[in-house]
Amino acid sequence: MVRYPVSLVPSRTLSILAAVLIRAAVLSLALAGVTNLAADAVDDWQNLVMAALRAASAGEFASSEQLFLRAVQQTERFSPGDARVGTTLNSLGLVYKEEKKFPDAERAFEKALGILEKAYGPDSLDVGNIDFNIASVLMLEDRWDSALPYIQKSRAVYKKMLGPDSLKVASSLCLEGDAYRNLKKYSEAEAPLKECANEREAAGGMQNPELADALYSLGLVYSQVGKYALADQTLKLTAKIREITAGVTSPLFAEALEAHAAVLRMMGRGQDAVKDDAMAAAVRRNEKKKQ
C-alpha cells in the first residue's frame, strides 16, 4: 500500500510553517491590547512568542519548542478561555509536527481546538484550521479513519468562510481522498481527488506542484480501480509537472515515474515501462550518493 507521503501534508516548506505561525501570533498579539492584564505578563508572553517564531523560521525547532512551552506557561496568567492560550498551543502543535512528535502535536491541537471553539465559535476559520491540523497529524500516524471527521469539519468551515473554490477547500478534498485511498476505499477516493485537482489547476495552472500531488494520488486510485488508460495519462502528466517544478533529480519525480511504469506493466506495456524505470533508478542512485 502506498503510504500517505509526509511531504504532501500541507506544510510543504519551512516558509509556509513560518507564515502560519506568524499569523497565529498576530491574531494573538491583536488580542493583547483588549485585556486588563498587567503589562509585564503580556510583554513576557509576546517576547516568547516572537522568539519562538524566529527560531521556527530558521528551522531551529527544538529551540522553538522550548520557547513556545514557556509561552504556554505564561498564558497561565491569562483567563482560562483566553484565545491567546489556544493560538499559542496551536503554534506549539505546528512545531511538534515539524519535529515528528505527532502524539504531542495532536494533544496540543486538541487543547487549542477546545479553547478556540468557545472563543470564536465552531464555524470560525481558526477552528477549521485546527481541525485540518489534527487531521494531517492523524494521517501521518496512519490513522485514516480517525482523520476523516476532522477533514470533513474543516472543509465545511472553509466552504462557509472562504467559498467552495478556496484552495483550503481543495486541500481538504485531497486529504480526504488520500485517507480513502489508504483505506482502500478507492471508489470514495476518486471524486474528492478529482475535485481537488480541478481546483488546483484552476487556481495555479499546470506548472503547479500541488496539482501534481493531487494527480499523483488520483493516478494511483485509477490504477486500483482498473482505469488504466486514465492512470497512464494522469501519472505521465504528474511526472512531467514534477520534472518541471521539482527537477529531474527530485525523489518526487522518481516516485511519479515508478508509479507510471507500474501502470504500463499492468497494461502489458513492459517495454514502455523500461525507460521510466531506468530514469527513476538513476534518481534513486543519486539520492543514495547524497546520503
N, C-alpha and C positions, 0 to 999 in steps of 0.2 A: 504494500500500500504506500502511495506517495504521501509523505507527511506534510503537514501544514508548514511551509517554509518560514523560518524565523524572520528572514529578510523582508518578507512581504507583509508582516504585520505593520499597520500604518504607524510609522516612526522610522521611516526609511533612512534618515540621516540624523547625525547629531544636531545639525542646524534646525531640523524640524522639532526635535525634542526641546531644544532651547527656546524656540518660538512658543511652544505650548507652555513651557514653564514660565516664560516671561508674561504670557497672557494671564496665567493663573495668579502670578504675583501682582500684576497691575490691577486685576479685579480686587485682590485682597487689599492692596495699598489704598485703593479708592475708598474702601470702607473705613479705613483708619481714621479719617477725619470726622466721622459721624458718631464717634463714641465719646464717652466721658472718662476713658481710661487715662491713667497717669501717662504723661508724655514719655517717660523713660521706658515703660512697658512696650509702648508702640514702637519707639525707636529701636529698642533691642531686637524686637521681632523683625522689623523691617531690615535692619542691618544683616541679620542672619539669613533672611530670605534672599536678599540681593547677593550676598556672598555665596550662598548655595547655587544660585542661578549662574554666577560667573564660573564656578567650578564645573557645573554641568556643561556649560557652553564649551569649556576647554577639554571636555571628556574626562574630567577628574571625578569620577562618580563616587568613589569611596569617600573622598573629602566632601562632596556634595551631600551624600547620605548623612554624614555626621552633622553637618550644618543644618540640614532640614530637621533632623531629630532634635537638635537644640531649639530650633524654631518651634517645633511642635510642643516642646516643654514650655516655651514662652507663652504659647496660646492657652496654657492652663490658667493664666492670669486674666483671660477674657471670659465672657459668659459661655456656658456650655453649647449654646446654639449659635454662637457667632460664626458667620460664614467663613471668616478667615481660618478657623480651625479646619474646615472642610477643604478649602483650597490648598492649605499647607500640606494636609495629608495626601491630597491628590498629587501634588508635586513630588512628595516623597515616594508615592507609588510609582510614578514615572521613572524615578531614579532606580528604584528597586528592579523595575522591569528591565532597564538597560543593564543592570548588574546580573540579570537572570536569577534574581531572588524572587521567584514567582509567587510562592505562598505569602511572603512578606508583602509583595505588591498587592496581591488580592485582598489581604487584610486591611491595608491602608486605603485602598479604593472603596471597600465596603463601608468603612467608618466614614469616609468622606461622603459617600452616597447618602447615608442616613442623615447627616448634618445638612447637606445642601438640598435634599428633598424638602426638609422642613423650612429651610431658609428661603428658598427660591420657588418651591413648588415642583411637582413631579414632571411637568412639561417644559422645564427650563432647559436651555441649551447646555448649561454646565452639567446638569443631571444626565442629559443624553450623552455627553462626552464621557462621563464616568462610567455609565453603562457600557459604552463602547470599550473603554479601557479594561474593564473587568472581563468582557468577552474576549478581548485579544489575549489577555493573560491566560484565561482558561483554554483557549486554542493552543497556546504554546505548551500547555501541560497535557495536550491530547484529550481534553475533557469537552468533546464536541457537543454532547447533549446538554451539558450544563451551560455552555456558552450561548445556545440558541435563544433562550428567553431574553438575555441581556442585549443580544444583537437586535432582536425584534423591537424591544423597547427603545433602543437608541434610534432605530430607523423611524419609528413613529414620531419621536421628538423632532428629528431632523426634518422630516416631511412637513410637520406642522410649523416649525420655526423658520425653516430655510427654503421650503418649497421642494417639490418632487424631483427637480432637476439638479439639486445640490450635489456636489461631489462627495459630501459626507453621506448622503443617501446612497450614492454609488458604492462607497467604501463598505457600508453596512451590508449592501447586497452581495458584494464579493465575499465578505466574511461569512455570510450565511451560506452562500454557495459552496465555499470551501469546507464549512462544517458538515454539510450534507454529503459532499464528496468523500470526505474522510470517514463518514458513517456508512459509506457505500450506498447511499440513497441517491443514486445518480439522476433519476428522473426528477427529483425535487431540487437537485443542484443546478440543473441546466438553465431554468428560467431566470433565477437571480443573477447567475454569472453572465448570461446574455445581456440582461438589462444593465448590469454594471459596465460591461464592455461598451455598450452603445453610449452610455452617459459619458464615459471617459473619452471615447473617440470624439463625441460632440464637443466636449469642453477643451480637449487638449490636442486634437488632431491625431494623426497616425504615428508620428515620431514621439511616442509618449510611453515612458517606462511603466506607468501604472496601467495603461491599456494592455501592454504586453503581459503583465501579471494576470490580468483578467482573462486574456486569450489563452494563456498557458493552462490555467485551471479549466477553462471551457473545453479546450482541446483534449485534455485528459478525460473529461466527462464524455465527450463524443466517442472517444475510443472505447470507453467502458460499455456504452450502450450500443456499440456496433455501427455507429455512423462514421465509418472510416474515411469516406471522402471528405466530410466536413472536418474530421480530426486532422487529416492531411493538410487541408488548406489553412486551418486555424493555427496549427503548430508550425507550419512553414512560415506563416506571417509573423508569429511570435519570434521565431529565430531571426528573421530579418530585422524586426524592430529592435531586438536586443543587440544585434550586431551593430546597429547604428547608434543606439543610445548608451550601451554599456561597453561595447568594444569586443573585438574578436578574441581577446584573452579573458573575458569575463566568465566565471562559472555559471552565471545565469544564461549566457549564450550556449554554453556546453549543455546545460540542462535541457534547453529547448531542442537542441539538435538530437540529443539522446531520445527524448520523447517522440520526436518526429520519426526518427529511424525505427523505433519500436512499432509505430503505426504502419510504416511502409512494409515492415516484415509481416505484420498481421494481414496486409493486403496482398501478400505474395510477391512483393517487390523488393526482395532481398538485395538485388544488385543495386537498386537505387538507394538503399539504406547505407551502403558501404561508405559513401562519401561523407554523410553526416556522422557516422560512427568514427571515421578516421579523424575528422576535424575535432569532434568532441574529445577524443582520446588525446589529441595534441594539446588541447586546452588543459585537460586534467594533468597531463605530464608537467606542463608549465606551472600549474598550481603547486604540485609537489616540490618542484625545484625551489619555489619561493618559501616553502615552509621550513 
